[in-house]
Amino acid sequence: MRRVAVAMGGVSHEREISLRSGAAVSEALRQAGYEVAEARLTREAIDEIPRDVEAVFIALHGGYGENGGVQADLDAAGVPYTGPGAAASRLCMDKPAAKRVLAAAGVPVPEGAVVTVGVTACPFALPAVVKPPRDGSSVGLTKVSEPGQWAEAVRAACAQDARGEALAERYVPGRELAVAVVNGVALPVIEIVAPGGWYDWHAKYAPGGSRHVFPEEDAATREARRLAERAYAATGCRGAVRVDFRLAPDGGLYALEVNTAPGCTGTSLLPEAAKRAGIDFPTLCARLVEAARHD
């Protein structure tokens, strides 16, 4: 497999991050010896992706790139692509549905409920985290500590959702852990240390917005890796994903989400975890391309 398209951009609010991921992936694949066509999508369709390629590296974030849309279109065209298939992508993008699947597979998740602006109070004890149920990159995410913050938090999250819904989850105090899983194998655990303990959009993407630490291996990190691999299998994923956890003070681990299109920017967790495992970025990208398939 020598000629590859990198699909990037798109029309979601994560377009700029996607362009950064796509540029990094394109350079890495060239270093790995591939001929790369950079496809900067401007609409929810695959007609801007060259058809004379052997595979597509999906570097799209949010919307069409993560909800199964581009995957389904590439399936129909018979073009192999990186990452999870359409069904797994749709499932993981729908956080309430994914939480049900994870819980049934024995992966602990925080208590939560889907709400709308008509719900005037949190259905469980505060503090809570309110976020869009079918979105990413911490857009519309609010920590609600006082009852007076509830209505605006729900309104902001519902505004990001096509169904006008929000997902409220019990806030889990403690540490933020991220586990990348590549082709079914969990990479080293990364702890995210964000200012004030709040991992928002700025902390994710701004240089210096957060610190990434590799904790010493212990029972908690081993369990996080085990649960990440279980989440990967339960949701039917393939390729590379990232599973985000909260580690509570009592040692309990709670899965927050399965991200099926992990970032590949200069501040992204997947390349950093791979490097820690002895896999440089060009090699990682090449492995993902060689595992590309369609349904």
C-alpha positions as CSV (number, residue, x, y, z in Angstrom):
1,M,0.0,0.0,0.0
2,R,1.8,3.1,-1.2
3,R,-0.6,5.9,-2.1
4,V,-2.8,7.2,0.7
5,A,-5.2,10.1,1.1
6,V,-5.4,11.9,4.4
7,A,-8.9,13.2,5.0
8,M,-8.9,16.3,7.1
9,G,-10.8,19.6,7.8
10,G,-14.5,19.0,7.4
11,V,-17.3,21.3,8.5
12,S,-17.5,20.5,12.3
13,H,-16.4,23.0,14.9
14,E,-13.2,20.9,15.2
15,R,-12.1,21.7,11.6
16,E,-9.0,23.6,12.6
17,I,-7.8,20.9,15.0
18,S,-8.4,18.3,12.2
19,L,-6.3,20.3,9.8
20,R,-3.5,20.3,12.3
21,S,-3.9,16.5,12.8
22,G,-4.0,16.0,9.0
23,A,-0.9,18.0,8.4
24,A,1.1,16.0,11.0
25,V,-0.2,12.7,9.7
26,S,0.6,13.6,6.1
27,E,4.2,14.5,7.0
28,A,4.6,11.3,9.1
29,L,3.3,9.1,6.2
30,R,5.7,10.8,3.8
31,Q,8.5,10.0,6.2
32,A,7.4,6.4,6.2
33,G,7.6,6.3,2.4
34,Y,4.0,6.8,1.3
35,E,2.8,9.0,-1.5
36,V,0.2,11.2,0.2
37,A,-2.7,13.2,-1.2
38,E,-4.1,15.7,1.3
39,A,-7.9,15.9,1.1
40,R,-9.2,19.0,2.8
41,L,-12.9,18.4,3.0
42,T,-15.3,21.3,2.8
43,R,-18.6,19.3,2.9
44,E,-20.0,16.1,4.3
45,A,-19.1,13.9,1.3
46,I,-16.1,11.9,0.0
47,D,-16.1,13.4,-3.5
48,E,-13.1,15.6,-2.5
49,I,-11.1,12.5,-1.6
50,P,-9.1,11.1,-4.6
51,R,-10.3,7.7,-5.8
52,D,-6.8,6.6,-7.1
53,V,-5.6,5.8,-3.5
54,E,-5.3,2.5,-1.8
55,A,-6.5,3.7,1.6
56,V,-7.8,6.8,3.4
57,F,-6.3,7.9,6.7
58,I,-9.2,9.6,8.6
59,A,-7.9,12.6,10.4
60,L,-11.4,14.2,10.7
61,H,-12.7,15.1,14.2
62,G,-16.3,15.5,15.2
63,G,-19.4,15.4,13.0
64,Y,-19.2,13.5,9.7
65,G,-15.7,12.3,10.5
66,E,-16.6,10.6,13.8
67,N,-20.3,9.8,13.6
68,G,-20.0,7.0,11.0
69,G,-20.8,9.3,8.1
70,V,-17.5,9.2,6.2
71,Q,-17.0,5.6,7.2
72,A,-20.3,4.5,5.7
73,D,-19.6,6.5,2.5
74,L,-16.1,4.9,2.2
75,D,-17.7,1.5,2.8
76,A,-20.1,2.0,0.0
77,A,-17.3,3.0,-2.3
78,G,-15.2,0.0,-1.3
79,V,-12.3,2.1,-0.1
80,P,-10.2,1.0,3.0
81,Y,-9.8,3.5,5.8
82,T,-8.2,3.8,9.2
83,G,-10.0,3.6,12.5
84,P,-13.3,2.0,13.6
85,G,-16.0,1.2,11.1
86,A,-19.3,3.1,10.7
87,A,-21.3,1.2,13.4
88,A,-18.6,1.5,16.1
89,S,-18.1,5.2,15.2
90,R,-21.8,5.9,15.5
91,L,-22.0,4.1,18.8
92,C,-19.0,5.8,20.4
93,M,-20.2,9.3,19.2
94,D,-23.5,8.7,21.0
95,K,-22.2,8.9,24.6
96,P,-25.4,7.6,26.3
97,A,-25.6,4.6,24.0
98,A,-21.9,3.9,24.5
99,K,-22.2,4.1,28.3
100,R,-24.9,1.4,28.2
101,V,-22.7,-0.9,26.2
102,L,-19.6,-0.2,28.4
103,A,-21.6,-0.8,31.6
104,A,-23.0,-4.1,30.2
105,A,-19.4,-5.2,29.4
106,G,-18.3,-4.5,33.0
107,V,-16.6,-1.2,32.3
108,P,-17.6,1.2,35.1
109,V,-19.1,4.6,34.0
110,P,-20.3,7.5,36.1
111,E,-24.0,7.8,37.0
112,G,-25.8,9.9,34.5
113,A,-29.0,11.0,32.7
114,V,-30.0,12.6,29.4
115,V,-31.8,15.9,30.1
116,T,-33.3,18.8,28.2
117,V,-33.8,22.5,29.0
118,G,-37.1,21.5,30.5
119,V,-35.4,19.6,33.3
120,T,-34.9,22.3,35.9
121,A,-32.7,20.5,38.4
122,C,-30.0,17.8,38.3
123,P,-31.6,14.4,38.8
124,F,-28.8,13.4,41.2
125,A,-26.6,15.1,43.8
126,L,-24.2,17.8,42.6
127,P,-21.5,18.4,41.5
128,A,-22.2,17.2,38.0
129,V,-20.7,17.5,34.5
130,V,-23.0,18.6,31.8
131,K,-22.0,18.1,28.1
132,P,-23.4,17.5,24.7
133,P,-24.2,13.8,24.3
134,R,-23.0,13.5,20.7
135,D,-20.0,15.8,20.4
136,G,-16.3,16.0,21.3
137,S,-13.4,18.2,22.2
138,S,-15.1,19.5,25.4
139,V,-17.2,22.0,23.5
140,G,-20.3,22.9,25.6
141,L,-18.8,21.1,28.7
142,T,-19.6,22.6,32.1
143,K,-19.0,21.6,35.7
144,V,-22.0,22.4,37.8
145,S,-21.2,22.9,41.4
146,E,-24.2,25.0,42.5
147,P,-27.9,24.7,41.5
148,G,-27.8,28.2,40.0
149,Q,-25.4,27.0,37.3
150,W,-27.6,24.2,36.1
151,A,-29.9,25.9,33.7
152,E,-27.2,27.7,31.7
153,A,-25.0,24.5,31.6
154,V,-27.9,22.5,30.2
155,R,-28.8,25.3,27.7
156,A,-25.2,25.4,26.4
157,A,-24.9,21.7,26.0
158,C,-28.3,21.3,24.3
159,A,-27.4,24.0,21.8
160,Q,-24.6,21.8,20.5
161,D,-26.9,18.8,20.0
162,A,-29.1,18.2,17.0
163,R,-31.8,16.6,19.3
164,G,-31.6,19.4,21.8
165,E,-30.4,17.1,24.6
166,A,-27.6,17.2,27.2
167,L,-25.8,14.5,29.1
168,A,-25.5,15.1,32.9
169,E,-23.0,12.9,34.7
170,R,-22.0,12.7,38.3
171,Y,-18.6,14.5,38.7
172,V,-15.9,12.1,39.7
173,P,-13.2,13.8,41.7
174,G,-9.6,12.6,41.3
175,R,-7.2,12.2,38.4
176,E,-7.7,12.3,34.6
177,L,-6.3,9.3,32.8
178,A,-6.2,8.6,29.0
179,V,-5.4,5.2,27.5
180,A,-4.8,4.9,23.7
181,V,-5.5,1.5,22.2
182,V,-3.9,0.5,18.9
183,N,-5.0,-2.6,17.1
184,G,-6.5,-3.9,20.3
185,V,-3.4,-3.3,22.6
186,A,-3.4,-0.6,25.2
187,L,-0.4,1.8,25.2
188,P,1.1,3.4,28.3
189,V,-1.3,5.4,30.5
190,I,-1.1,9.1,30.4
191,E,-2.2,11.3,33.3
192,I,-3.5,14.7,32.3
193,V,-2.7,17.5,34.8
194,A,-4.8,20.5,33.8
195,P,-5.0,24.0,35.4
196,G,-7.5,23.8,38.3
197,G,-8.1,20.1,37.5
198,W,-10.4,21.0,34.6
199,Y,-9.6,19.5,31.2
200,D,-11.5,21.9,28.9
201,W,-10.9,22.8,25.2
202,H,-8.0,25.2,26.0
203,A,-6.3,22.6,28.2
204,K,-6.6,20.1,25.4
205,Y,-5.3,22.1,22.5
206,A,-3.3,25.1,23.6
207,P,0.4,24.7,24.0
208,G,1.1,24.5,27.7
209,G,-2.6,24.2,28.4
210,S,-2.0,20.9,30.4
211,R,0.8,18.6,31.4
212,H,1.0,15.0,30.3
213,V,2.6,12.7,32.9
214,F,3.3,9.0,32.6
215,P,2.6,7.6,36.1
216,E,4.5,4.7,37.5
217,E,2.9,1.4,36.7
218,D,0.7,0.2,39.5
219,A,-2.6,-1.6,40.0
220,A,-4.6,1.5,38.8
221,T,-2.7,1.9,35.6
222,R,-2.8,-1.9,34.9
223,E,-6.6,-1.8,35.5
224,A,-7.0,1.2,33.2
225,R,-5.2,-0.6,30.4
226,R,-7.3,-3.7,30.9
227,L,-10.6,-1.7,31.0
228,A,-9.5,0.3,27.9
229,E,-9.0,-2.9,25.9
230,R,-12.3,-4.2,27.1
231,A,-14.0,-1.0,26.1
232,Y,-12.3,-1.2,22.6
233,A,-13.7,-4.7,22.2
234,A,-17.1,-4.1,23.6
235,T,-17.8,-1.2,21.2
236,G,-16.5,-3.1,18.2
237,C,-13.6,-0.7,17.5
238,R,-10.5,-1.3,15.4
239,G,-7.4,0.8,14.5
240,A,-6.6,3.5,17.1
241,V,-8.9,4.9,19.8
242,R,-8.5,6.7,23.1
243,V,-10.4,5.8,26.2
244,D,-10.7,8.5,28.8
245,F,-11.1,7.7,32.5
246,R,-11.4,9.4,35.9
247,L,-9.5,7.7,38.8
248,A,-11.4,8.5,42.0
249,P,-9.6,8.9,45.4
250,D,-10.9,5.5,46.5
251,G,-9.2,3.9,43.5
252,G,-12.4,3.5,41.4
253,L,-12.0,3.9,37.6
254,Y,-14.8,5.3,35.5
255,A,-14.8,5.4,31.7
256,L,-15.9,8.8,30.3
257,E,-15.8,8.1,26.6
258,V,-14.2,6.2,23.7
259,N,-12.8,8.6,21.2
260,T,-12.7,7.0,17.8
261,A,-10.6,9.7,16.1
262,P,-7.9,10.7,18.5
263,G,-6.0,13.9,17.8
264,C,-2.6,13.8,16.1
265,T,-1.5,17.3,16.8
266,G,1.6,18.5,18.6
267,T,-0.3,18.3,21.9
268,S,-2.1,15.1,21.3
269,L,-2.1,12.0,23.5
270,L,-2.0,9.2,21.0
271,P,1.4,10.0,19.4
272,E,2.8,10.7,22.9
273,A,1.7,7.3,24.3
274,A,3.0,5.5,21.2
275,K,6.4,7.2,21.6
276,R,6.5,6.1,25.2
277,A,5.9,2.5,23.9
278,G,8.8,2.9,21.5
279,I,6.7,3.6,18.4
280,D,7.6,6.7,16.6
281,F,4.9,8.7,14.8
282,P,5.7,7.7,11.2
283,T,5.7,4.0,12.3
284,L,2.4,4.5,14.1
285,C,0.7,6.1,11.1
286,A,2.1,3.4,8.8
287,R,0.8,0.6,11.1
288,L,-2.7,2.2,11.1
289,V,-2.6,2.5,7.3
290,E,-1.6,-1.1,6.8
291,A,-4.5,-2.2,9.1
292,A,-7.0,-0.1,7.1
293,R,-10.1,-1.9,5.8
294,H,-13.7,-1.3,4.9
295,D,-16.9,-3.1,5.7
